[in-house]
Amino acid sequence: MDSIFIRLYLDEDVSVLVAELLRIRGFDAVTARDAGQLEKSDEEQLAHAVNQSRALLTHNRVDFEALALHYFEKGQPHFGIIIAVQRPEHDLVERLLFILNNVASDEAQNELIYI
């Protein structure tokens, strides 16, 4: 059965500490490092997240907004893209926890979420 909770994939711009702090709280979070995806292109990062049924978390607003538009124009689904302003890890985790506790995984599909 699919989880109602968003499963996260953090690109390499996001601190691995964020994933660790989320996992401690019981959420499913995988980093690019965990997945062996370091130094992959943004397109490859998003494709990997899609293949793993995960929402992608990034600080890279410009490139991932363009990729989201590309996916939309092609009719390609994704599991959500969360774009976060760079801030201390604990602050970012607090903002993520709000999203993870209030947005179901199916509600995040094909959405851009800004935090």
C-alpha positions as CSV (number, residue, x, y, z in Angstrom):
1,M,0.0,0.0,0.0
2,D,1.2,3.5,-0.8
3,S,2.0,5.8,2.0
4,I,-0.2,8.8,2.6
5,F,3.0,10.7,3.6
6,I,5.3,12.4,1.1
7,R,8.5,10.4,0.6
8,L,11.4,12.8,0.0
9,Y,14.4,12.8,-2.2
10,L,16.9,15.6,-1.4
11,D,19.1,16.8,-4.2
12,E,22.8,17.4,-3.4
13,D,22.1,21.1,-2.7
14,V,20.3,20.2,0.5
15,S,22.2,19.3,3.6
16,V,22.2,15.6,4.5
17,L,21.5,16.6,8.1
18,V,18.0,17.5,6.9
19,A,17.3,13.9,5.9
20,E,18.7,12.6,9.1
21,L,16.5,14.9,11.2
22,L,13.5,13.9,9.2
23,R,14.2,10.2,9.5
24,I,14.6,10.6,13.3
25,R,11.0,11.9,13.2
26,G,9.8,8.8,11.2
27,F,9.7,10.3,7.7
28,D,11.1,8.6,4.6
29,A,13.9,10.9,3.3
30,V,16.8,9.9,1.0
31,T,19.6,12.1,-0.2
32,A,21.4,12.2,-3.5
33,R,24.4,10.8,-1.7
34,D,22.4,7.9,-0.3
35,A,21.1,7.1,-3.8
36,G,24.5,7.3,-5.5
37,Q,23.3,10.3,-7.5
38,L,25.9,12.9,-6.7
39,E,27.0,15.2,-9.6
40,K,24.0,14.2,-11.7
41,S,22.2,16.9,-13.7
42,D,19.0,18.4,-12.4
43,E,17.1,16.5,-15.1
44,E,18.6,13.2,-13.8
45,Q,17.9,14.2,-10.2
46,L,14.2,14.8,-11.0
47,A,14.0,11.6,-13.1
48,H,15.5,9.6,-10.2
49,A,12.9,11.1,-7.8
50,V,10.1,10.2,-10.2
51,N,11.4,6.7,-10.6
52,Q,11.5,6.2,-6.8
53,S,8.0,7.8,-6.4
54,R,9.5,10.6,-4.3
55,A,9.0,14.4,-4.1
56,L,12.2,16.3,-4.7
57,L,13.5,18.8,-2.2
58,T,15.9,21.5,-3.6
59,H,17.2,25.0,-3.0
60,N,17.5,25.4,-6.8
61,R,14.4,27.4,-7.6
62,V,15.2,28.6,-11.2
63,D,16.2,25.2,-12.7
64,F,13.5,23.2,-11.0
65,E,10.7,25.6,-11.9
66,A,11.8,25.2,-15.5
67,L,11.8,21.4,-15.2
68,A,8.4,21.5,-13.6
69,L,7.1,23.5,-16.5
70,H,8.8,21.1,-19.0
71,Y,7.1,18.1,-17.2
72,F,3.7,19.9,-17.3
73,E,4.1,20.7,-21.0
74,K,5.0,17.1,-21.8
75,G,2.2,15.7,-19.6
76,Q,4.9,13.9,-17.5
77,P,3.9,13.3,-13.9
78,H,6.1,13.9,-10.9
79,F,5.6,13.4,-7.2
80,G,6.1,17.0,-6.2
81,I,8.9,19.5,-6.1
82,I,9.5,21.3,-2.9
83,I,11.6,24.5,-3.3
84,A,13.2,25.7,-0.1
85,V,14.9,29.0,0.7
86,Q,18.3,28.2,2.2
87,R,18.2,28.5,6.0
88,P,19.6,26.6,9.0
89,E,18.8,22.9,8.9
90,H,16.6,22.9,12.0
91,D,14.5,25.8,10.6
92,L,14.1,24.0,7.2
93,V,13.1,20.8,9.0
94,E,10.4,22.7,11.0
95,R,9.0,24.1,7.8
96,L,9.1,20.6,6.1
97,L,7.4,19.0,9.0
98,F,4.4,21.3,8.5
99,I,4.2,20.2,4.9
100,L,4.8,16.5,5.7
101,N,2.1,16.6,8.3
102,N,-0.5,18.5,6.3
103,V,-0.1,17.6,2.7
104,A,-0.8,14.0,1.6
105,S,1.5,12.4,-1.0
106,D,-1.2,12.4,-3.7
107,E,-1.9,16.1,-3.0
108,A,1.8,16.9,-3.8
109,Q,1.8,15.2,-7.1
110,N,2.7,17.5,-10.0
111,E,2.8,20.5,-7.6
112,L,5.5,23.1,-6.9
113,I,5.6,23.8,-3.1
114,Y,7.6,26.7,-1.8
115,I,8.9,26.9,1.8
